[in-house]
Structures are given as structure tokens and as C-alpha cells.
Amino acid sequence: MQVYLVGGAVRDQLLGFPFHERDWVVVGATPEHMRAQGYEPVGKDFPVFLHPQTKEEYALARTERKSGPGYTGFTFHTDPSVTLEQDLIRRDLTINAMAQTPEGEIVDPYNGQADLHNKLLRHVSPAFAEDPVRILRIARFAARYSHLGFTVAPETNRLMKAMVDAGEVDHLVAERCWKELVRALAEPNPEVFVQVLRDCGALARIMPELDALWGVPQRPEYHPEVDTGVHTLLTLRQAVLLTPDGETRPRFAALVHDLGKGITPVDQLPRHINHENRGVPLVKAFCSRLGVPKEYRELAIVVCAQHLNCHRALELRPETVLKLFQTLDAFRRPERLPLFVQACMADARGRTGFEHCDYPPAEYLPAAYGAAAAVKAQALVAQGLNGPALGAAIAKARTSAIAEIKARFVAA
């Protein structure tokens, strides 16, 4: 029985990149042997065990064979004769196909260290093409390591294109697509995730509403970058800068905020009249298809529908600002307002030359909300108000409070 550290921990250790999980592969053992030593079996498709003390995962070395379409169409084989090299060659990228002995020696049969040095994301073997999830994973790794200079190897991109053409990505289940997308949104450069998918043609299959934005022009006086797809990625980049804590909800909202521009009638271009309302059904369809969780979906819908109102917040009547807060359900869920403002601010700054523009709504809306939220029903109830009269009085008092804040900002 030989035990090796494998995968991401080896890769990130060599990169000097932080890692939090360790995976192990065991060569020369049987499931009975593992159980006899106190390891707890947890694998459904192949033998994986939890260490009795550390609870880290230990998998028996295995080989795999394609037996059907998609990422679930595999049969696995494991026994004590399977070698470490046979186990490593089934992995996706060379930088993930390294192992480390207990003495610290790196086992690198597929030149992962060279690709780390050259900053290349390269597939280990042609078997990469058998699992469409690997397209999503390589895009996510590109989003993680792009700031270090990593790019997808040209031959790997060609292989990914061939996989798309062969229809492999059409077998991806929605839940896995969302899982990889939301993980990518937490990476340093999630816009690279989208670009890698687009470069190989997978974006059009997985997220067609998003892919449709490329080639759609916008008015150059407002959008010097012109192309709506380019603007979307610039907006996502700004959302990352505005959410350094890794909060992914406004990042997702920023990603889908302009889907309505993808279906603007050609005779209206480069204008996009009513694109915010036109985009809502597309955002809903996108979220429904990928199984996007409710907290992401609701924020994305309101950002799509209301981002123009956020931009011109100081031009809106106080009654309209109050309605915006109510649409956000901000009085019951106050955490939504800053997320909404972050996504809208990212949109304003996601334009070539506007990356550092002032955004007064980022100060005005929280101040107006604070004043409106300070209006309490108890004092009005004490005056004998109830029912519709109470609701009207609360709305009037909140509108007056918002008007006072607006007057200060306008005067300043």
C-alpha cells in the first residue's frame, strides 16, 4: 500500500497558491484492506474512503473507460495492480496530474511542472474529450490563474471545440453548469471563464442568452467599447473589484443584467429602448434552465429591470425611489440594497474609459433608504391610524424623508 498526495494540493503548493483541501490516492490496496485499517467508505461509483482521524479523502487508484455520453457515462476499474501513472493519466490537466510522495518527492509523468512554468492549461491525454465537465473546469482554472499569466494551450482549445462540435456539452446537466459558474464567479477573473467558454463555442450551447450579446452594437457616446458582449465582461470585471469579499450574487447579476440587448430589434440599433424590461424573461429563463438559487435569481431580475433607475436615481421623484426600495423588498431585506447598488455601479463603470467614474447613487440611495427606514409605524399607530390609512401615512412620511435627503444631495 502506497499513499500519494495528488491533484490541487500538489499544484497549488508548487505555485505558492493557497489551498485548503488535500486529496490522496492509494496504490496497491483493496477496499477490504482500507476498511480493516479504519477507513470509512463513502464512494458510490468507485472506492473512496475517509481517513479515520483527518477525514480527508483517500481514493483507490483507478482507471476509467467511456461507456456512454456526457460526464456520467464512465465505467471504473480499481484493483491493487492499477499503477499511479495509470491513475494520473485519467485526470484533466497536466498540472492536476502530479503526485507527491510522503517524503516530498514530486511524481510528474506528464510534464505538469513544465506547464506550470510555462503557465499553460493543457490536457493530459485525448481522453480529456470524453468528459464535457472538463470544459467547464478548464474555464474555471483559467479564471483562477489568469492573473498569474495562465492561458489555455492552443491544442487544448482545439480539442474543446471538437467536443462542442460533437455535441458533448449538450449532455451537461444544469446543476453542474451552475455549480461551475458560481465557483468561477468567486475566482479573481470570472470574466475569463466566460471568454474561454466562448472561444471554444461552449457558451452558445450552455448560456445562449449570454452568447447572443457579442456583435450587438451600442451607442459609442455611452459605450466606447460598442460591443455589448465586451461591455458585459467589463461589467463583470468591475463587479469583482466592487465585491472583494468574494460575494457572488452581484457578480451574477452583473453578468446577466443586459440580456435584453441581445434581442433588440435590428431597426432600433444601436439604441436599446426598453431593454431592461425585455431582458427580464431572458434572465428568468436562464435561471430556470440552470437551476439558479432563489437569492441569485431574485437579485438578478431586479438588477436587470431596475439598473437604469439606479443610474438616474437623483433624477427620480421621491415616490419613485420609494417604489424602487419596495421592489427590492429592502425594508424587509435590507442586505439587498448594497448588492443591488454594487451590480448597478459595476454596469456604470464597465465601459471603456469609465472605469473610475463617480457614481452618486452609491451614496444617495443608501442615505435615502436609511431615512425612509427610520420611519416607524408605531408612532402613526399611536395617532389612531390603521389599515390602508396607516399604509398611506407610512408611504407619505417615507417619501418626505427621501425628499429631504435628495435636496441635500442636489444642493451639494
N, C-alpha and C positions, 0 to 999 in steps of 0.2 A: 504494500500500500504506500503510494507516494502522493503527497499533497502539494499543490501549487496554488499560489495567488494568481488570479487571472483577470483579464478584462480591464474595466475602467480604472481600478485602483493602480494597476501597473502603469497604464498610460498616463494618468494624471500625476503620479509620483515622478515619472521621468520628465514630465512637462513642468513640474513645480506648481501644478494647478491643484486647488483644494478638492478633496474628495471625502465622502462621508460613509461610503459603504464598501465592503470588501466581499468579493466572491471567490470561491475556491473550487478547484476541480480535483477529483481523486482518481488516480490511476491504479489499476491492479486490485480493486476491491469489488465485493458483491454487496447487494442490499442486505443480505443476512449478516455479513461482516460488519457493516455500518451499524445496524441495529444492535448487534452484540456489544458494540463499544459505546452504546448510549445515545447514538444519533437518532433524531426523531424524523421519520419520513413525512414529507409534505408534498412531493411532486405527484402530479396527476398523470402527465403524459410520459415522464421519464423520471428516474430516481434522483430526487433532490432531498437533502437531509439538513436539519438544523443541528448545529453543534450543541452538545448538552450544556455547555457553560455560556459561550458567547452568543448563541442563537444565530450566528452567521450561516449563510447557505453554503453547503458543500454538495456539488453535483458530481455524480459518477461520469467519467469520460465517456463520450458517446459519439456515434456517427448518425447521420440522418440521410434520408432518401426522399425525393419528391414523389408524392403519391396522388396529388390532386391539385386543383387550382387554389390560388390565394395563399395566405400565410399560415393556414391551419392544415394544409394538405401535405403533411410530412409523416413518415414513419421513422422511429428512432430505434437504434440498436446500441445496447450497452452490455459489456462483459469485461472481465479483467484483462482481456487481450487488446482492448482498444488503447492505442497509444496517445500520448499528449499531443503529438503533431496531428494525428487524425482528428482529435477534438478541436484543436485550434483552427484547422483549415475550414471548418464549417461556419466560422464566425464571419461577420460582415466586412470589417475593415482591417487592414494590416495593423493599424495602431491599436486595435482591440484584440489582436491575435497573438499577444505576447503573454508569457507567464513568468513567474518569479519563484525560485526555489526557497526553502526555509533559510538557506544561507545567504540569500540576497542576489543570487546569480540570475540574470535575465535569459530566458529561453525565447529566442526570436527566429523561428524558422522561416518567416515570410516577410522579413525586412521591415518590420514595423518601426524600428528605431530610425532607419534611414528616412522613412516617410515622415516621422516626427521632425527630423532635422530639416527636411525639405518642405515641411508644412503642407503635406498632401493628404487628402482623404481618398484612399484608394481601396478598391475591393480586393479581397484575399484571393478569390477564385471565381470562375464562371458561375459557380453555384449561388453567388450573390443574386443572380437573376431569378432564382426560384422563390424568393420571398419579397413581396411588394412592400412590406413594412420597412424594409431596409432603405427604400427611397425616402420615407419619412424620417428615418433615423439619421441618414447621412445629411439630410437638410437640417435636422436639429443640431447635429455636431458642427455643421458649418456655422450655424447661428451662435453656437457656444464659443468656437475657436476663431471666428473670423477676425476678431480684434488682435489676435496673435499672428495673423497673416495666413491662416489656413484657407485653402481653396480645394474644390473638388477636382480630382485628376481628370484630364480630358477623356481618357478611355473609360473611366467610371461613368462620366456623364453620358457618353455614347451608349453604354450598357443600360443605363437608366432610361434613355429614350427608347431603346429597343423593347424594354419591359413595358413601357407605356403603350407603344405601338402594338404589342402582343396582347394587350388588354389585361395584364396582370393587376394593375391598380384598380381595375373595376371590381375586383374581388375583396378590396379592403372594406372592413366593417366600419360603420360610422363611429362607433365608440373609440376604436383605435385611432382613427383620424383626429378626433377631438383630443384624445389623450396626448398625442404627439404635438398637436398645435398648441395646447395650453402649456405644455412643458417648454416648447420653443419660445412662447411669449415671455417666459421668465428668464430667458437667456440674454446675454449682453446685446446681441444683434438679431432680434427676431425677424427683422426685415430681410435678412439673408436667407432665412428659412423659406420665405415666400418666393424670393428670387430664384433659389435653387430648384424649387418645385416648378416654377415657370420655365426655367431654362431647359428642363427635360420633358416638358409637356404635361407633367402630372397635375399642375394647378388647374388646368382646364377640365380635368376629369373629376378632381376632388372638390374644388371650390370654383365652379364655373362662373358664379356671380362676381367673384373677385377677379378672375382672369379676364372677364369682359371689359374691365376698366382700361386695359392697355390699348393705346391707339385712339382713345376718346379725347378730343381736344377740349381745353378750357380757355377762357378769355385771358390772354397773356398779360393784360394790365393787372389782373388779380393773381394770376398763376403763371409766373415767368417760366416755370418748368413745363407748362402747357399740358403734357400728357397726364391723364387722371390716374393711371396706374403708378406713375412716378410720384405723383402727389401723395398717393396712399402710402407708399413706402416711406416717404419723407415724414408723413404724419405719424406713422408707427415709430420711427426713429425718435421724434420729438416726445412721443408718449413715454418712451423708455427714459429719456432724460428727465421727465417730469415725475416719474414714479421710481426713484432709485431704490425703494424698498422691495422692488420686485412685484408690486401689486399688478396683477394681470388683467383685472376687469376693465380698467380704462384703456389698456393696450388693445384688448379685443374690440372694444367699442370704436377705438380709433381706426382699427383695421377695416371695419365694415361700414363706417359712417357715410361713405359716398357711393354705396352700391347703386343708388338710384341714377347716378350719372351714366351707368352702363346701358341704360335703356332710354336715354333722352332721344326724342325724335330727331332724326338727322337734320330736318329743316330748321331746328332750333339751335343747332351747334354753331359756335362754341358756348352758347348760353345754356344754362341748365335750370330753367324755370320749374319750380316745384319739385326739384329732385329729392328734397328731403322727405316729402310725403310719398313720392313714388318709390323711394327706397325701402320704406317700412315693410311691405310684403316680402321683399327680397331678403331682408335681414331675418324675418320670421321663417322663411323657407330654408335659409341657410342654417339657422339654429335648429330647426326641426329635423333637418336631414342628418346633421352631425350629432344630434342629441346634446346640444349645448345646455349646461345647467341654468336654472331659472335666474340666478343672480347675475349671470353674464348676459343672458338674453334680454332681461328687462332693461338693464343699463344700456345695452347696445341699441335697443329700439328707441329709447328716449333720446339718446345722443343723435341718432340718425334723424329723428323727427324734429329735434329742437336745437341743433347746433347753430343754425343761423340766428335764432332768437338769443342764444347765449352771446354770439358775437356782437349783436346790436342791443345788448341789454340796457345800456344807458339811453337808448332811443325809445324804449318801450314805455308805455304807460304803467304806472304802479300796479294797476289792476291786472295787466298782462304779466308782469313779473310775479305777482301772487299766483296767478294761474300756472305759471311755469313751475313754481315751487310745489303746487298741488299735483301737477302732472308727474313730478319727480317723487311724490309721496314723501317729501322732505320733512314734513312736520312729524311724521311717524318714524321715518328712517333718515335721520339727519346725516348719516355717513354717506348717503348717495350724492349729496351736493358736491363735495370736493372731488369725487370721482368723475362726476359729470363735467365739472369745470376743467379738470385735467385733460380729459379727452378733447374737449372743445378748444382748449388752448393749444393742444398739440396740432389740431387742424389749422388753426390760425398761423402757427409757426412752421407748419410742414410745407412751406413754399420757398422756392429758391430766392434767397435774399431777405427773407422774413424770419429767419431762424431766431433772431433775438428781439423781435418786435415787442413793444409794450402791449399788454393785454389788460386794459382796465376792468373788464368783467371779473377777472380773477380776484379783484379786491372788492368791487362793488357788490356782486351777488352774495358773497358770504356776509358782508356787512348788512345788506338789506334783509337777508334771511334771519340774521341774529336779531334785528329789530322786530321783524314780524313774529318770530318765535317767542319773543318776550311778552307778547300779548297773551294774557291768560284768561281763560273763560270764567274762572271763579269770581272775579270782580264784576263781570257782567251778569252772572247768575245772581249775585247779591243785589243787583238792581232790579231783580224780578224778571229778567229775560229768560226765555226758554224756547225750545223748538226752532222753527225757521227764523224767528226774530233774533234768537241768540246767534245762530249761524251768520246771519246778515250783519249783526253788530261786530262779531269777531272779524269778518272779512273787511268791514269798513275800517276798524281800528288797525288791522294789519296793513291795509292799503295806505293809510295815513302815515304809519311808521316807515313804510318803504319810501313814500314820497319825501319824507324828511331826509332820509339817507341819500336819495337821489339828488336832492337840492344841494347837499354838501359836496357831492362828487362833481356836479355840474359847475358849482361855484369855484371849486378848486382847479 
